[in-house]
Amino acid sequence: MTRLRFGVLTPSSNTALEPLTSAMVAQLPGISAHFSRFTVTRIALSEQSLGQFDDRHVLAAAALLADARVDVIGWSGTSAGWLGFDHDVTLCQRIEAETGIPATTSMLALNEILETHGLQRFGLVTPYTGDVQSRILANYRNAGFEVLAEDHLGISENFAYAEVTAETLTAQVRRVAEAGAPAIVVACTNLRSAHLVPQWEAELGVPVLDTTATVVWKMLRMTGQGGTPVAGWGRLMEGELNP
Protein backbone atom coordinates (compact mmCIF):
# COMPACT_ATOMS: atom_id res chain seq x y z
CA MET A 1 0.00 0.00 0.00
CA THR A 2 1.17 3.53 -0.80
CA ARG A 3 2.21 5.41 2.33
CA LEU A 4 2.21 9.19 1.90
CA ARG A 5 2.30 12.05 4.36
CA PHE A 6 0.93 15.43 3.29
CA GLY A 7 2.29 18.39 5.22
CA VAL A 8 -0.10 21.32 5.40
CA LEU A 9 0.77 24.86 6.48
CA THR A 10 -2.13 26.40 8.36
CA PRO A 11 -3.00 29.90 9.62
CA SER A 12 -3.04 29.81 13.43
CA SER A 13 -6.64 31.04 13.75
CA ASN A 14 -8.01 28.72 11.06
CA THR A 15 -10.48 26.10 12.32
CA ALA A 16 -11.96 24.98 8.97
CA LEU A 17 -9.19 23.68 6.73
CA GLU A 18 -7.81 21.05 9.12
CA PRO A 19 -11.03 19.01 9.54
CA LEU A 20 -11.95 19.46 5.88
CA THR A 21 -8.52 18.42 4.61
CA SER A 22 -8.44 15.45 6.99
CA ALA A 23 -11.87 14.36 5.75
CA MET A 24 -10.69 14.46 2.14
CA VAL A 25 -7.56 12.41 2.67
CA ALA A 26 -9.35 9.99 5.01
CA GLN A 27 -10.91 8.52 1.86
CA LEU A 28 -7.46 7.67 0.49
CA PRO A 29 -5.87 4.60 2.12
CA GLY A 30 -2.27 5.15 3.06
CA ILE A 31 -2.39 8.97 2.87
CA SER A 32 -2.39 11.13 5.99
CA ALA A 33 -2.39 14.89 6.57
CA HIS A 34 -0.15 16.63 9.12
CA PHE A 35 -0.44 20.30 10.05
CA SER A 36 1.86 23.09 11.18
CA ARG A 37 0.63 26.56 12.15
CA PHE A 38 2.01 30.07 12.05
CA THR A 39 0.40 33.24 13.34
CA VAL A 40 -2.38 34.71 11.19
CA THR A 41 -5.26 36.50 12.90
CA ARG A 42 -6.33 39.35 10.61
CA ILE A 43 -6.59 39.77 6.85
CA ALA A 44 -5.98 43.35 5.83
CA LEU A 45 -3.58 45.47 3.83
CA SER A 46 -1.91 47.11 6.83
CA GLU A 47 1.82 46.59 7.28
CA GLN A 48 1.23 44.53 10.41
CA SER A 49 -1.28 42.24 8.74
CA LEU A 50 0.84 41.75 5.64
CA GLY A 51 3.82 40.98 7.86
CA GLN A 52 2.11 37.84 9.12
CA PHE A 53 3.01 36.21 5.81
CA ASP A 54 6.72 36.97 5.99
CA ASP A 55 8.52 33.92 4.64
CA ARG A 56 10.46 33.51 7.88
CA HIS A 57 7.31 32.57 9.78
CA VAL A 58 6.15 30.18 7.10
CA LEU A 59 9.55 28.55 6.75
CA ALA A 60 9.74 27.91 10.50
CA ALA A 61 6.40 26.07 10.30
CA ALA A 62 7.59 24.17 7.22
CA ALA A 63 10.72 23.05 9.09
CA LEU A 64 8.50 21.43 11.73
CA LEU A 65 6.68 19.50 9.00
CA ALA A 66 10.03 18.34 7.67
CA ASP A 67 10.63 16.70 11.06
CA ALA A 68 7.63 14.47 10.25
CA ARG A 69 9.28 13.51 6.95
CA VAL A 70 6.28 14.56 4.90
CA ASP A 71 6.39 13.87 1.17
CA VAL A 72 5.01 17.23 0.07
CA ILE A 73 4.20 20.55 1.74
CA GLY A 74 1.14 22.60 0.83
CA TRP A 75 0.43 26.14 2.01
CA SER A 76 -3.34 26.00 2.49
CA GLY A 77 -3.89 29.72 2.27
CA THR A 78 -4.90 32.40 -0.20
CA SER A 79 -2.54 35.24 0.75
CA ALA A 80 -0.99 35.30 -2.74
CA GLY A 81 -4.35 36.60 -3.91
CA TRP A 82 -3.51 40.01 -2.44
CA LEU A 83 0.28 39.69 -2.04
CA GLY A 84 0.79 38.66 -5.67
CA PHE A 85 1.13 35.19 -7.15
CA ASP A 86 4.91 35.47 -7.44
CA HIS A 87 5.01 35.55 -3.65
CA ASP A 88 3.87 31.91 -3.57
CA VAL A 89 6.28 30.90 -6.32
CA THR A 90 9.19 32.26 -4.28
CA LEU A 91 7.82 30.73 -1.08
CA CYS A 92 7.67 27.25 -2.63
CA GLN A 93 11.21 27.61 -3.92
CA ARG A 94 12.44 28.59 -0.46
CA ILE A 95 10.58 25.76 1.27
CA GLU A 96 12.10 23.22 -1.09
CA ALA A 97 15.58 24.76 -0.76
CA GLU A 98 15.47 24.67 3.04
CA THR A 99 13.68 21.35 3.59
CA GLY A 100 14.33 19.35 0.42
CA ILE A 101 10.57 18.76 0.17
CA PRO A 102 8.53 19.89 -2.87
CA ALA A 103 5.90 22.51 -2.07
CA THR A 104 2.75 24.03 -3.52
CA THR A 105 -0.04 26.39 -2.43
CA SER A 106 -3.79 26.74 -2.72
CA MET A 107 -3.50 29.69 -5.08
CA LEU A 108 -0.82 28.26 -7.37
CA ALA A 109 -2.90 25.07 -7.66
CA LEU A 110 -6.04 27.09 -8.33
CA ASN A 111 -4.37 29.09 -11.10
CA GLU A 112 -2.99 25.92 -12.67
CA ILE A 113 -6.50 24.45 -12.73
CA LEU A 114 -7.97 27.61 -14.24
CA GLU A 115 -5.33 27.71 -16.97
CA THR A 116 -5.37 23.97 -17.73
CA HIS A 117 -9.13 23.90 -18.14
CA GLY A 118 -9.42 27.15 -20.06
CA LEU A 119 -11.33 28.90 -17.31
CA GLN A 120 -10.01 32.39 -17.98
CA ARG A 121 -13.35 33.84 -16.88
CA PHE A 122 -14.86 33.03 -13.51
CA GLY A 123 -16.82 34.38 -10.56
CA LEU A 124 -15.16 34.99 -7.20
CA VAL A 125 -16.57 34.51 -3.69
CA THR A 126 -14.63 35.51 -0.56
CA PRO A 127 -15.29 36.76 2.97
CA TYR A 128 -12.71 39.57 2.66
CA THR A 129 -12.90 43.35 2.96
CA GLY A 130 -13.39 45.50 -0.10
CA ASP A 131 -9.79 46.68 -0.36
CA VAL A 132 -8.40 43.14 -0.09
CA GLN A 133 -10.93 41.97 -2.68
CA SER A 134 -9.91 44.78 -5.01
CA ARG A 135 -6.28 43.73 -4.75
CA ILE A 136 -7.20 40.13 -5.62
CA LEU A 137 -9.23 41.29 -8.62
CA ALA A 138 -6.34 43.43 -9.84
CA ASN A 139 -3.86 40.57 -9.54
CA TYR A 140 -6.12 38.28 -11.55
CA ARG A 141 -6.67 40.96 -14.16
CA ASN A 142 -2.92 41.46 -14.46
CA ALA A 143 -2.49 37.70 -14.87
CA GLY A 144 -4.86 37.66 -17.83
CA PHE A 145 -8.03 36.43 -16.13
CA GLU A 146 -11.45 38.06 -16.10
CA VAL A 147 -13.53 37.98 -12.94
CA LEU A 148 -17.07 38.32 -14.28
CA ALA A 149 -18.67 38.81 -10.89
CA GLU A 150 -17.54 38.92 -7.29
CA ASP A 151 -19.07 38.82 -3.84
CA HIS A 152 -17.33 39.53 -0.52
CA LEU A 153 -18.48 39.88 3.07
CA GLY A 154 -16.27 42.66 4.42
CA ILE A 155 -14.77 40.60 7.28
CA SER A 156 -11.15 41.07 8.41
CA GLU A 157 -10.91 38.79 11.47
CA ASN A 158 -9.56 35.46 10.26
CA PHE A 159 -11.22 33.40 13.01
CA ALA A 160 -14.62 34.81 12.01
CA TYR A 161 -14.45 33.34 8.51
CA ALA A 162 -15.15 29.87 9.88
CA GLU A 163 -18.32 31.22 11.52
CA VAL A 164 -19.88 32.18 8.17
CA THR A 165 -22.95 30.00 7.69
CA ALA A 166 -23.70 27.66 4.83
CA GLU A 167 -26.75 29.78 4.05
CA THR A 168 -24.62 32.91 3.66
CA LEU A 169 -22.08 31.12 1.49
CA THR A 170 -24.81 29.65 -0.71
CA ALA A 171 -26.34 33.10 -1.18
CA GLN A 172 -22.94 34.46 -2.23
CA VAL A 173 -22.38 31.67 -4.73
CA ARG A 174 -25.85 32.11 -6.19
CA ARG A 175 -25.37 35.86 -6.63
CA VAL A 176 -22.11 35.32 -8.51
CA ALA A 177 -23.66 32.55 -10.61
CA GLU A 178 -26.34 34.94 -11.85
CA ALA A 179 -23.66 36.71 -13.92
CA GLY A 180 -23.25 33.57 -16.02
CA ALA A 181 -19.68 32.75 -15.05
CA PRO A 182 -18.48 29.39 -16.46
CA ALA A 183 -16.86 28.60 -13.10
CA ILE A 184 -16.94 29.91 -9.55
CA VAL A 185 -13.96 30.23 -7.21
CA VAL A 186 -14.48 30.21 -3.44
CA ALA A 187 -11.25 31.64 -2.05
CA CYS A 188 -10.46 31.39 1.65
CA THR A 189 -9.35 28.26 3.46
CA ASN A 190 -11.12 29.21 6.69
CA LEU A 191 -14.55 28.98 5.09
CA ARG A 192 -16.51 25.83 5.81
CA SER A 193 -17.31 25.48 2.15
CA ALA A 194 -15.42 22.62 0.48
CA HIS A 195 -18.04 20.04 1.47
CA LEU A 196 -20.80 22.25 0.00
CA VAL A 197 -19.31 22.21 -3.50
CA PRO A 198 -21.27 19.17 -4.79
CA GLN A 199 -24.63 20.71 -3.95
CA TRP A 200 -23.67 24.04 -5.53
CA GLU A 201 -22.47 22.33 -8.70
CA ALA A 202 -25.66 20.28 -8.89
CA GLU A 203 -27.82 23.37 -8.52
CA LEU A 204 -25.90 25.77 -10.74
CA GLY A 205 -24.43 23.45 -13.38
CA VAL A 206 -20.93 24.96 -13.29
CA PRO A 207 -17.74 23.81 -11.57
CA VAL A 208 -16.95 25.34 -8.19
CA LEU A 209 -13.30 25.49 -7.15
CA ASP A 210 -12.65 25.75 -3.42
CA THR A 211 -9.16 26.68 -2.25
CA THR A 212 -9.10 24.14 0.58
CA ALA A 213 -9.52 21.45 -2.08
CA THR A 214 -7.17 22.87 -4.72
CA VAL A 215 -4.05 22.37 -2.61
CA VAL A 216 -5.02 18.77 -1.84
CA TRP A 217 -5.65 18.20 -5.57
CA LYS A 218 -2.15 19.42 -6.34
CA MET A 219 -0.45 17.45 -3.54
CA LEU A 220 -2.06 14.30 -4.92
CA ARG A 221 -0.55 15.03 -8.34
CA MET A 222 2.85 15.85 -6.93
CA THR A 223 2.97 12.46 -5.21
CA GLY A 224 1.82 10.39 -8.19
CA GLN A 225 -1.78 10.05 -7.04
CA GLY A 226 -3.36 12.39 -9.56
CA GLY A 227 -5.60 9.72 -11.01
CA THR A 228 -7.20 8.93 -7.67
CA PRO A 229 -10.77 10.31 -7.44
CA VAL A 230 -11.95 11.66 -4.09
CA ALA A 231 -15.72 11.32 -3.98
CA GLY A 232 -18.04 13.84 -2.37
CA TRP A 233 -15.98 17.01 -2.90
CA GLY A 234 -17.09 18.12 -6.35
CA ARG A 235 -16.01 17.73 -9.96
CA LEU A 236 -12.39 18.74 -9.43
CA MET A 237 -11.70 16.14 -6.75
CA GLU A 238 -13.68 13.46 -8.56
CA GLY A 239 -11.67 13.97 -11.76
CA GLU A 240 -14.68 15.18 -13.69
CA LEU A 241 -13.52 18.70 -14.50
CA ASN A 242 -13.33 18.51 -18.28
CA PRO A 243 -10.20 20.04 -19.85
Disulfide bonds with the S-S distance in Angstrom:
none
